[in-house]
Amino acid sequence: MQADFLDAHRRHLSDAERLFQVQRWANADHLYGIAAECGLKALMEKIKGGPLEVDDRLHIMEERKPSNAWLKYQSYLAGHLLATKLSLPQSNPFSDWLVSQRYAHQSNFDQARVQLHQVAAKKVGTLIRRASKEGLL
């Protein structure tokens, strides 16, 4: 199947919000990270003007790699016409998030932890809406 990062971003963010509302912190947290990652990959594809390279298919936070989707997006955006309108904070709010945490016990997750990732995932959603208004998406 062909990757559709924009659709994946929207669907994961929507599901994360539903899970957050019913206090399913662990799964909501996982999906906020995946939603942010997919949203950034959708933006990177549009900035690049084509599909991402294999090396660009990174998680929002990587444990064993020197880069991650947050940093990779920043590098794609550098020098772009819309850089000031589509920028993110330099500090990655997902620095404590790993895709492998989907295996962690749910008692490791609480509302405060998840809300930080919720805010960051929604920030990516805001960038997507802004990119759409600017004609990038």
C-alpha positions as CSV (number, residue, x, y, z in Angstrom):
1,M,0.0,0.0,0.0
2,Q,1.1,3.5,-0.7
3,A,1.8,5.8,2.3
4,D,-0.7,8.6,2.8
5,F,0.9,10.6,5.6
6,L,-1.7,13.3,5.6
7,D,-4.6,10.9,6.0
8,A,-2.6,8.9,8.6
9,H,-2.0,12.2,10.6
10,R,-5.7,13.1,10.6
11,R,-6.9,9.6,11.5
12,H,-4.3,9.1,14.3
13,L,-4.9,12.5,15.8
14,S,-8.7,12.0,15.8
15,D,-8.3,8.6,17.4
16,A,-5.9,10.0,20.0
17,E,-8.4,12.7,20.9
18,R,-11.1,10.1,21.4
19,L,-8.8,7.9,23.6
20,F,-7.8,11.0,25.6
21,Q,-11.4,11.9,26.3
22,V,-11.9,8.4,27.9
23,Q,-8.6,8.6,29.8
24,R,-6.9,5.8,27.8
25,W,-3.6,7.6,28.4
26,A,-1.2,4.9,27.0
27,N,-2.9,4.5,23.6
28,A,-3.6,8.2,23.3
29,D,0.0,9.0,23.9
30,H,1.2,6.5,21.3
31,L,-1.2,7.9,18.7
32,Y,-0.3,11.5,19.4
33,G,3.3,10.6,18.6
34,I,2.4,8.8,15.4
35,A,0.0,11.6,14.4
36,A,2.8,14.2,14.8
37,E,5.2,12.0,12.9
38,C,2.8,11.4,10.0
39,G,1.9,15.1,9.8
40,L,5.6,16.1,9.6
41,K,6.2,13.5,7.0
42,A,3.3,14.9,4.9
43,L,4.7,18.4,5.1
44,M,8.2,17.1,4.2
45,E,6.9,15.4,1.1
46,K,5.2,18.6,0.0
47,I,8.3,20.7,0.7
48,K,10.4,18.2,-1.2
49,G,7.9,17.8,-4.0
50,G,7.9,14.1,-3.9
51,P,8.2,10.9,-1.8
52,L,10.6,10.8,1.1
53,E,13.8,8.9,0.9
54,V,14.1,5.8,3.1
55,D,16.5,7.7,5.5
56,D,13.8,10.3,6.0
57,R,11.2,7.8,7.3
58,L,12.0,8.4,10.9
59,H,9.9,8.2,14.0
60,I,9.1,11.4,15.9
61,M,11.8,10.3,18.3
62,E,14.5,7.8,17.6
63,E,16.4,5.9,20.3
64,R,19.2,4.5,18.1
65,K,19.6,7.0,15.3
66,P,21.1,10.4,15.3
67,S,18.0,12.1,13.9
68,N,14.2,12.0,14.2
69,A,11.2,13.3,12.3
70,W,11.1,16.5,14.4
71,L,14.8,17.4,13.5
72,K,14.4,16.1,9.9
73,Y,11.4,18.4,9.4
74,Q,13.5,21.4,10.6
75,S,16.2,20.5,8.1
76,Y,13.7,20.3,5.2
77,L,12.2,23.6,6.2
78,A,15.5,25.5,6.4
79,G,15.6,28.1,3.6
80,H,12.1,27.3,2.4
81,L,9.8,30.2,1.4
82,L,7.3,29.4,4.2
83,A,9.9,28.6,6.9
84,T,8.7,31.4,9.3
85,K,5.0,30.3,8.9
86,L,5.6,26.6,9.3
87,S,8.3,26.5,12.0
88,L,8.3,24.4,15.1
89,P,10.1,24.9,18.4
90,Q,13.7,23.7,18.2
91,S,13.1,21.6,21.3
92,N,11.4,18.3,20.5
93,P,8.4,17.8,22.9
94,F,8.5,14.1,22.0
95,S,12.0,13.7,23.5
96,D,10.6,11.3,26.1
97,W,8.4,9.4,23.6
98,L,9.5,6.2,21.8
99,V,7.5,4.1,19.4
100,S,8.6,1.0,21.5
101,Q,6.6,2.5,24.4
102,R,3.5,0.9,22.9
103,Y,4.7,-2.2,24.8
104,A,4.9,-0.4,28.1
105,H,2.4,-1.0,30.9
106,Q,-0.4,1.6,30.9
107,S,0.4,2.6,34.5
108,N,3.4,4.4,33.1
109,F,1.2,7.0,31.4
110,D,-0.8,9.8,33.0
111,Q,-2.7,12.8,31.9
112,A,0.1,15.3,32.4
113,R,2.6,13.3,30.3
114,V,0.0,12.8,27.5
115,Q,-1.1,16.4,27.4
116,L,2.4,17.5,26.5
117,H,2.3,15.2,23.5
118,Q,-1.3,16.2,22.7
119,V,-0.3,19.9,22.5
120,A,2.6,19.1,20.2
121,A,0.6,16.9,17.9
122,K,-2.1,19.6,17.7
123,K,0.7,22.1,16.8
124,V,1.6,19.9,13.9
125,G,-2.1,19.9,12.9
126,T,-2.1,23.7,13.0
127,L,1.0,23.7,10.7
128,I,-0.9,21.4,8.3
129,R,-3.9,23.8,8.2
130,R,-1.5,26.7,7.7
131,A,0.3,24.9,4.9
132,S,-3.0,24.2,3.2
133,K,-4.0,27.9,3.4
134,E,-0.7,28.8,1.8
135,G,-1.3,26.3,-1.0
136,L,1.5,23.9,0.0
137,L,-1.0,21.0,0.6
